[in-house]
Amino acid sequence: MLRLCCLPSFYRTLIIRGLSSVPRGKQLIGVTHQTDNEPLGLFRIPGLITANDFMRLSRNKITNAQEIVKDIISSPIERDPLQIIYKFDRLSSELCSIADPCNFLHITLTTPEIYRAAETTSLAITSYVETLNTYPQLYLKLKQCVDKFSHMWSTEENRVAMLLLKDFETSGVHLPEKHRSQILQLQSKETKVGMEYFSQALSPAHVGQWIIEDGYTLSLHSHIRKTVYKAYYKLDVNNLAKLHELLNTRYKLARLLGYQSTAHRSIADSMAREVGNVETLLEKCSESLRPIALEQVQQAREIALSLIPNIKPSKPVDSNGMRAYDGAFYINYARNNIWKKQTESLETSTSLLAALSEYFPLRNCLEAINIICQSLYKMSFEPLAIQPNETWHSSVIKAGLVNSEGLQGVLYLDLMNRLKKTDIECHQQIQGSRRDEQGRYQLPVAALACNFISPLNDDNTLINPINLNSFFHEMGHALHSVLGNTTFQHVAGTRCPNDLAEIPSNLMELYLLDPRFVKVFATHYKTGNSISDLLVQLHIQRSTIFGAYSTHVQVLYGLLDLMLHKNEFKNENDILELEKQLYKNHCVFSQEENTSWALRFSHLTNYGSKYYSYTWAKAFASLFWSKKFAKNPLCPIIGAEYREKFLSHGFGKDPWEMVKDFLGFKPSVNDLLDSLLHDVKSDRSSVHERSSLPTLDYKLKWDKWRMSH
């Protein structure tokens, strides 16, 4: 019934109370029905201020949920069967009104007390949800409604009902008692073994007094690179046994639930739908990208050797001789150092990243999002006042999407690095759009976290291009969350499969590769001068250099993840044999003896055959860009179509119908492949070869903003 998942996506919703500016003509859930007098706390949730408040509120939410469950079971379906679906959505909303903030705050807060409180509360809610997912009476009530009355419902109502049913059936509630017991045992085992494999996959290796936390090093000496690589990726028989146990546990679980394999189970409800669609795209991508990636490694080797005096080169690049530790070194060294000659004439810095950062102060980056929102969606992205106890740190920014009708969505931006804050970039949909049984509207809310580091540490915090790319990626998720317009929060915004959710975030990254757009917002933090054509060109070249190699690496990860979850492994050696064949058929480099790449791929724990989503979404984003946005990335007509036909539906409509409505055709695998290849081959850096953008009409919203501390 519910799917409580890890960041950055699929937790359920949250009611935000007491918002001062609301859309005209829309009555907001919670605003007129605040039933307690507790002071507003984090995310403006009444009473959520101290660590003790978390468990108290979770107990209240579970009590409320129990009443909703009783109401669902006792409600006669003939009277108003659609109300049953609304009540399920309200049940989900009630529980996640505390689970959602806990999930996000567990990552961003610094105090040990609130960290533990958020974690404990999240586990308590998750445990209760698991109980509901195996509650036969709830499932049967929902199934009776669907079987008898779904033909009378709208597309979104039908879709939500079917997704709820599938959520139940994932826990085996529809199966005989014997099978339900087995499923619960296997799910428990999967969690335990997955955590053990994950921990071991991330554990450091040791060589003498060295502690090795990464298999690759930028040492100039090949023998050191080899030693580090072989130590880190050394074949660990204990973790191999854990991986074998994890894969087989998942396979047995999938078979009990009626699927051919874990991959078939995971992909059945995704945008891709069929394992064959994913496998075909990944294999064709690998076949096409492999020779280009090999050529780029050769180029990187030549560049690196030209920059490093007196270095002894490793073996020449060929499909059999080059080792991963040398190839990765050449790629990274060339990427980091090729720009030194071009930047010698720059007065600000000899480092390209430092020179570029001076044109990307935080205020400019926030204004860039405002320019996109005003141009595409006729909404301003602007700072909002923060009330006492509303945020968890003084550097958190509260922003709103505002149009002529008022506030349309709220975003909390936790952007600055600080002691003990988890060092990841993520997005969390805190609250999705929703209308309740009385037609009242639920305002969308999202939060995102980055880890910007700057000596200025104020509104002139300088953002390097790498962090800026991460910020735009997460803002793509956040805008997807708050621009939704669904009736049910269960399918709002990013509450959808990974391969769909990652399309808007990948599309946002492409704005930073358009020189016309970069020149719109990039001005020097001291002088106010616009960024030069040379710096724009170097910025885009730095971002896209060796793009085929980087994309090919992601394709290989996707293939490894898919093939491990598509097959049953009788013994541990079968896993090693699969890895060996992947190296032989797809990799640019030769495999080092007595090493295993799979045993260090910690994402196997969380993705479970869905790592392909990044390649899939990148291909769709490239297709969207080339067909719709490339001519004018700030075109209001295209923006309105993108929101209306794609973003607003969340997962409330068939993704392929949304794509067809927006593009005008249903893309084939070859269309996606062509788009991806064009993306990695094209030169985006020329400022003058592109048609200029029309005169932009927008109002600055961040020019007078100052970060509080």
C-alpha positions, 0 to 999 in steps of 0.5 A: 500500500505504501512504498517508503524508500530512500532518498532522493525519491519516493517517500510519501507526503507531508502537510504544511500548515500556516502558509501565508500566501496561497493560490487564489481559488484554492483552499489548502489542506491544513490551513483552515483545519489546524486543530492544535495550538502548538508552535510551528516547528521544522517545515512549519509542522506544529510541535516538531521542535525538539528531539522528543517531538519526533516519536510523540508525533509519530505515535499520534500519526500512527493512531490517526492512521489506525482510525483511517484503516478502520474507516476504510474497512467499515466503509461500504464500497457501493456507496462511493467506491472512489472515496476508498481510493481517497482514503488510502491516499489520506492514509499514506499522507498521514503516515508520511507527514512525519516520515518524510521530514525524518528521512531528509533531516536524518541526512542534514541535521548535525545534533546527535539527538535529532539524528537518532530521533529522526532515524528511530521515528523513520524505522517506527513508521516503516515497521507500521507500514510493513504491517499494513502492506500485509493486511488482507482486509485492506487489500481485499477492500481495495481489490473489490473496488477496483474489480467492480468500479474501476471502469467508472474512474478517470485515468489517474484514479485507475492508475493510482488504484492499480499502483496501490494494488501492486504495492500490496502484492509486492508484499505477497498479501494476495498469496497463501499464508505459507508463501506470505511467511516465506516472503516476509522471511526473505525480505528480512534476510534481503535487508540484513544481507544487503547491509552486510554486503554494502558495508563490506563493499565500502570498507577500506583496503590496507597495504602496509600502513596505507589505508585505501578508500578508492581503487584509483589514485593520481600517483604518477607511478604506474606501479603504485597505481597498480598496487592501490587498484589490486588491493582495493578490488582484491577478490574478497571471498567473504563478500563474494559469498554475501553478494551470492546470498543477496542475489539468490535471496532476491531471485527467490523472492521474485519467483515467489511473487510470480516474476521470472527474475529480480530484474523482471520484477523491478522493471515491470513497473518502471518506464522501461517496462521490459528487461529486453528494452533495457538490455537492448539499449545498454548493449547498443550503447556499449557497442557504439560507445566502446570504440569512441571511449577507447579513442578518448583514453588514447587522447587522454594518455597523449595529453597527460604524457605531454603535461608530465615531465619525465614520466615513464608511460605505461603500455600503449592503449589497445583493447587488450593491453591497457589496465583500468588503473592507468586509463583512469589516471590518464583520463582524470589527469588530462581532464584536470590539467589540460586547461593550464595553458589556456588559463595562463592569461587569466588574471583571476586565477591559473585554475580553471575551476577557480576562475569559473567559480568567480562568475558563479556566486550563489546569488547568480546561481539562484537567479539562474533558476529564477530566469528558467522558471519565469521564462518557461513557467511564468513563475518567479523563484524567489526567497521567502521569509523563514519563521522561528524553528522552521529550519534546522540550520541558519544557512538553509534557504527557503524559496517559493514558486510564485505566479499571479495566483500566489504561492505555488510551491515551497523549496528548502535549500540546504546548500552549505557544507558543515561539520557532520552533515552527510556529504551527498547531494540529494532531493526529497519530495516533502509534499506532493500536490493532492486534492482531498475528498473535499477538493481542498488542495495540498501545496507541493513542498520539496527539499534538497541538500548540496555541499558547497564549500567557500571561504566567503560563506555568505550570499557571495559563496562561490560555486565551482562548476562541478557543484553547480552541475549537482545543484542544477540536477537536484533542482530538476528533481525539485521543480518536478516535485513542485510543478506537479498537478495531480489529484493523488499524492501517491503519483505526484511529482517524483513519486515515480520510477527512477528511469522517469524521475531522472529525466527532468534532472538530466535535462536541467544539467543541459542548461549549463552546457548552453553557452547562451544561457550561461552568459545570461546569468554568469557575472563576476562576483566583484566587478559585475562583468559578464563572463567572457566567451573564452571562459564559457567555451572552456567551461563547457569543454571541461564539462564535456571532455571525454564524455563518451568514456564517462557515459560508457562507464555508466553503461557498464555499471547498468549492464553489471547491475542488470545481468546480476539480477536477471540470472540465477547463480548456482554458485559463487563462481558463476558471478565471477564468470559473468563479470569476466564475460562483461569485461571481455565483451564490453570493457575498454580495459583488460581485467586484472587477475584476482580482482572483482569489480562487482564486489565494490559496486555498493549500488547493487544494494539500493538499485537492484537492476535499476542502475540503468536509469541514469543512461535511460534518462540521459538519453531521453533528456538529450532527445527532449533537448534536441527536439524541443529546447535547443533552439531556444531553451527559454521559450515560454511556449515549449515551457508550457508544453513541457509542464502541461504534457510531462511534468504536471502528471507525475506518475499519474499517466503512462510515461510513454503517453506523456513522452508522445504528447510532448515530443509528438512521437514515441521514441524507439531504442534507436532514437534514444541511442542516436540522441545519446551518441549525438550528445557525447559527440557534439561540440556545445561550446561555441558561443557564436555558432548558435542563434542568440536568445531573444530579449528576455523579460524577467525580474531579478529576485535574488539581487538584494538577498542576503544569506542569514546565519 
